Amino acid sequence: MPPAVRSQNLSIMMTDIQGYSAAVAEASREDVVNLIRRHNRLMRPVIEFYRGTIVKTIGDAFLCTFPSATDAVICAIIIQLLLKEYNQRMTDSASNLNLRVVINSGDVTLEGGDIFGNAVNITARMEALDCFPGGSIGISESTNLLMDRTEIVAEKIGPKQLKGVPEPVNVYKVPLEKQKLNKLPVQLLSLVEKVINAKDLDSDSHDANARFNEWAQSVGSFLTQTNWGDNINKASKQIGDNFNKATKQIGNLQNSLAKTFGQKTVLEKKQTLNDASIKSRCKSGLIDLVILLLISLSLRGFWWPVQRVIYGPTTVSERSEIKNSSSDWERVNVDGKIHYERGRGAAEWIVEKNIYYPFILWWLYFALFWKLKQASPGQIASGNAVVTEDGETSLPINLVMKRSALYILSTLSIIGNLAIFFGEKKTLHDKLCSTRVVE
């Protein structure tokens, strides 16, 4: 009896190089062979790492199967990152590898080392769609439903009528720039360089095999260490926990400030007002200091996970840990210990400095409360308020901004606040702004 026909639900990947036919027509046989060998050496180790089976190769095209839709799409992302780096380093654009990758998932028939079925036909037809040019990744709706959508970002294109397929098929694109891993890690850059610079690409030579084995082992080692998927999910959970803690702290502060903001000030409670005592002024200053410290610490806790999601880590102990190869990394020696520090762009530097040295935040804090309530939260709690020398309770915006800046300088220098014990017994900021604190 003939063996029973076997079928299996798999994810099918098809790849081809855009413009390959035109390149072949104009290139020598040796150039074409070398192009295909570079293409194969960049792709095969990644496909094999993600449990892919290369069913067949036809010139520039691969037909592969994967037991997991998530693994198939991640494999495609890594391959496109490798080829993107490869293309950027090539001086001859004719040698570029603009790979188109499409993935579909479904039931296939396995026979004689080949695969058949409607799922294979759909994959082949998807490869001809104009919406998937070279350098892109396209997936079908079945693959989108099966893959881990918390790990991979896909954008719906919509239904497409495929030749020989009765019903339209919804297709999606997988944009590289929106993935959690969207740049090639530095560990693989030198290996891309070796593939580019290899003079002897004869697959039968001892040196070529050694280089290929080094490449394959390095790719496998990196992907195992990185374990892209598991480690990103763990990091996301840790970032989420830190984010939730910071959000909770900020939420508590918001509630406290909202409650304080809703209280009546001394101006609304009393008709007769006197100059505030030194004791009550110290009390209000201490309360404001505690509030500002809590806000500043909460912002730091919030910034830490956000910075790492957007820009990546700022310091690593080993060069092999550097993931963002597009940034400038400086080797630093501190007490005999070597580590690497990442340079900051202008936007990141400005945000970071304002979070770690939040003078602008403090300035706005006092200016806002003095304009709206004529008292800071600490003053409201202590029964104080700010008025002009003439007793006016409505403070103009330029006055509160000036007083806020001088108050922070007086507090930081201490000397400005110590002036309350001498002469007119007025702080520097009150004297320069013609204001006074009442209770």
Residue pairs with C-beta under 8 A, 6 or more apart in sequence:
5 109
5 111
6 109
6 110
6 111
7 107
7 108
7 109
7 110
7 117
8 107
8 108
8 110
9 105
9 106
9 107
9 108
10 65
10 66
10 67
10 105
10 106
10 108
10 115
10 119
11 65
11 66
11 67
11 68
11 69
11 71
11 72
11 103
11 104
11 105
11 143
11 146
12 63
12 64
12 65
12 103
12 104
12 105
12 106
12 108
12 115
12 119
12 120
12 123
13 52
13 62
13 63
13 64
13 65
13 66
13 72
13 75
13 76
13 101
13 102
13 103
13 123
14 61
14 62
14 63
14 64
14 101
14 102
14 103
14 123
14 124
14 126
14 127
15 43
15 61
15 62
15 64
15 79
15 99
15 100
15 101
15 102
16 60
16 61
16 99
16 100
16 127
17 23
17 39
17 60
17 97
17 98
17 99
17 100
17 134
18 98
18 99
18 100
18 133
18 134
18 135
19 98
19 134
20 59
20 60
23 32
23 35
23 94
24 32
26 94
27 35
27 94
31 95
33 201
34 201
35 95
35 97
36 59
36 60
37 201
37 203
38 86
38 95
38 97
38 195
38 196
38 198
38 201
39 60
39 97
39 99
40 57
41 195
41 212
41 215
42 79
42 82
42 83
42 86
42 97
42 192
42 195
43 62
43 79
43 82
44 54
44 216
45 215
45 216
45 219
45 220
46 75
46 78
46 79
46 82
46 219
46 223
47 54
47 62
47 64
47 75
47 79
48 216
49 75
49 219
49 220
49 223
50 66
50 68
50 71
50 72
50 74
50 75
50 78
51 66
51 67
51 68
51 71
52 64
52 65
52 66
52 71
52 72
52 75
53 64
53 65
53 66
54 62
54 63
54 64
55 63
55 64
55 65
55 113
55 114
55 115
56 62
56 63
56 114
57 63
63 115
63 120
64 72
65 108
65 115
66 72
66 75
69 103
69 105
69 143
69 146
69 147
70 146
70 147
70 148
70 151
70 152
70 229
72 103
72 105
72 143
72 147
73 103
73 137
73 139
73 143
73 147
73 152
73 154
73 174
74 151
74 152
74 228
74 229
76 101
76 103
76 137
76 174
77 137
77 152
77 174
77 176
77 179
77 181
78 181
78 223
78 228
79 99
79 101
80 99
80 101
80 135
80 136
80 137
80 176
81 176
81 181
81 182
81 183
81 184
82 184
82 188
82 192
83 97
83 98
83 99
83 135
84 135
84 176
84 184
85 184
85 188
85 189
85 192
86 96
86 97
86 192
86 195
86 196
87 96
87 97
87 98
89 192
89 193
89 196
90 96
90 196
98 133
98 134
98 135
99 134
99 135
100 127
100 132
100 133
100 134
100 135
100 136
100 138
101 136
101 137
101 138
102 123
102 126
102 127
102 129
102 132
102 137
102 138
102 139
103 123
103 137
103 138
103 139
103 140
103 143
104 119
104 122
104 123
104 126
104 139
104 140
104 142
104 143
105 119
105 140
105 142
105 143
105 146
106 117
106 118
106 119
106 122
106 142
107 117
107 118
107 119
108 115
108 116
108 117
108 119
108 120
109 115
109 116
109 117
118 165
119 142
121 164
121 165
122 140
122 162
122 165
122 169
123 140
125 162
125 163
125 164
125 165
126 132
126 138
126 140
126 160
126 162
126 169
126 171
128 163
129 138
129 160
129 162
129 171
131 138
131 157
131 160
131 171
131 173
132 138
132 171
132 173
136 173
136 174
137 173
137 174
137 176
138 157
138 171
138 172
138 173
138 174
139 147
139 154
139 171
139 172
139 173
139 174
140 169
140 170
140 171
140 172
141 169
141 170
141 171
141 172
143 172
144 154
144 170
144 172
147 154
148 229
150 233
151 180
151 229
151 232
151 233
152 174
152 179
153 174
153 175
153 178
153 179
154 172
154 173
154 174
155 172
155 173
155 174
155 175
155 178
156 170
156 172
157 170
157 171
157 172
157 173
158 170
158 171
159 168
159 169
159 170
159 171
160 168
160 169
160 170
160 171
161 168
162 168
162 169
176 182
180 228
180 232
180 236
181 228
181 232
183 323
183 324
183 325
183 326
184 192
184 325
185 222
185 226
185 322
185 323
185 325
186 319
186 320
186 322
186 323
186 324
186 325
187 218
187 222
187 320
188 218
188 219
188 222
189 325
191 214
191 215
191 218
191 219
194 211
194 214
194 215
195 211
195 215
198 208
198 211
200 207
200 208
201 208
202 208
203 209
203 212
238 305
239 305
239 308
239 309
240 305
242 301
242 304
242 305
243 302
243 305
243 306
245 301
246 298
246 299
246 301
246 302
246 305
247 302
249 294
249 297
249 298
249 301
250 295
250 298
250 299
250 302
253 291
253 294
253 295
253 298
256 291
257 291
257 377
260 377
260 380
260 381
261 369
261 372
261 373
261 377
261 380
263 380
265 373
265 374
265 375
265 379
265 380
265 385
266 273
266 375
266 383
266 384
266 385
266 438
266 439
267 273
267 374
267 375
267 385
267 387
267 393
267 438
273 385
273 387
273 391
273 438
273 439
274 438
274 439
275 436
275 437
275 438
275 439
276 384
276 437
276 438
276 439
277 439
278 420
278 421
280 382
280 383
280 384
280 439
281 382
281 384
281 420
281 437
283 378
283 381
283 382
284 376
284 378
284 379
284 381
284 382
284 384
285 378
285 411
286 378
287 377
287 378
287 381
287 382
288 365
288 366
288 376
288 377
288 378
288 379
289 378
291 377
291 378
292 358
292 361
292 362
292 365
295 358
295 361
295 365
296 355
296 358
296 361
299 355
299 358
299 361
300 355
300 356
303 351
303 352
303 355
307 314
307 348
307 352
310 348
311 324
311 327
311 342
311 344
311 345
311 348
312 323
312 324
312 327
312 342
313 321
313 323
313 342
314 341
314 342
314 344
315 339
315 340
315 341
315 342
316 322
316 339
316 340
317 338
317 339
317 340
318 340
319 329
319 340
321 340
322 329
322 340
322 342
324 342
327 342
327 343
328 342
328 343
329 340
329 341
329 342
329 343
330 340
330 341
330 342
330 343
331 338
331 340
332 338
332 339
332 340
332 341
344 352
354 360
354 361
359 408
362 404
362 408
363 401
363 404
363 405
363 408
364 404
365 376
365 404
366 376
366 400
366 403
366 404
366 407
366 408
367 397
367 400
367 401
367 403
367 404
369 375
369 376
369 377
370 376
370 386
370 395
370 400
370 403
370 404
371 395
371 397
371 400
373 380
374 385
374 386
374 387
374 393
374 394
374 395
375 384
375 385
375 386
379 385
379 386
379 437
382 439
383 439
384 437
384 438
384 439
385 393
385 437
385 438
385 439
386 395
386 403
386 435
386 436
386 437
386 438
387 393
387 395
387 435
387 436
387 438
388 395
388 399
388 434
388 435
388 436
389 434
389 435
389 436
395 403
395 435
399 433
399 435
402 432
402 433
403 429
403 430
403 433
403 435
406 416
406 428
406 429
406 432
406 433
407 429
409 416
409 429
410 416
410 417
410 427
410 428
410 429
411 417
415 428
416 427
416 428
416 429
417 427
417 428
419 426
419 427
419 428
419 431
420 426
420 427
424 431
426 436
429 435
430 436
430 437
